[in-house]
């Protein structure tokens, strides 16, 4: 038998690819930007008066619920 570092099975060990730091950092930055966009969008939505919401056909109760959501929660579709 020939010498084999992988053991008796003849298969090489599986090594998971490592994400590069730039990819990881890019994902973190994208997530932070999305969270900020959600925060600012909810803040702007909270500024709308009832007349504007009626013109947009959005229920004020749905808006009230949405603006109380934390930034990490994705926004729901208000048209439901």
N, C-alpha and C positions, 0 to 999 in steps of 0.2 A: 504494500500500500504506500501511496505517496503521502508525504507530510501535509497536513491541512490545518491551518490556523483556526478555521471556522468550526472545527469539531468533526465528529463522525458523520454528520448529515451531509456534508459537502456544500452546504449553503452558507453564503456570507451573511454576517449579522445585518439586520436592517437598521439603517441610521436615518432618523427623521431629518429632513432639511431644516436648517435654521433660518429664520427670517432675518433679513438684514436690518441693521439699526435704522437705516433710512426709511424702510418700509414700515417698521414699527412706529417710528416717530411720525411719519405721514398719516398713519391711521389714528394716532392719538390726536394730532392737530385737526384732522377732519372731524373727529368726534367732538372735540371742544368747540369747533366752529358751528357744528350742527346744534349743539346744546345752546350756544349763544343766540343762534338764529331763532330757535324755539322760544327762548326767554324774551327776546325783543318782540317777536310776533305776538306772544300772549300779552305783553305789556301794551302794545299798540291796540290789540283787540279790546283790552279792558278800558281804553280811552273812548271807545265808540259809545255814542248815546243810543237810546232806544229807537229813535227815529231812523238813524243810520242802519241799525240792525234790522229794522222792519224793511227798509229799502233793499237790503241784501237778502231778505227772507231767512234770517237767522234768528232762532228763538233766544231771547235773553237768558233763559235758564240754562241752555246749552253753553252759552258764552260764559256765564258765571261758573259753571262746572269746569270749563276748559281753562280759564285763567287761574284757577286754583291748583292746577296740575303742576307737578315738579318738572323742571327743565329736561330731565332724562326720559320722560314719557313722551312718546310720539303723539302728535296732535290727531284727534279723531276727525272724521269727515263731518262737518257741521250740517251737511245737506241731508243727513239721514232723517 
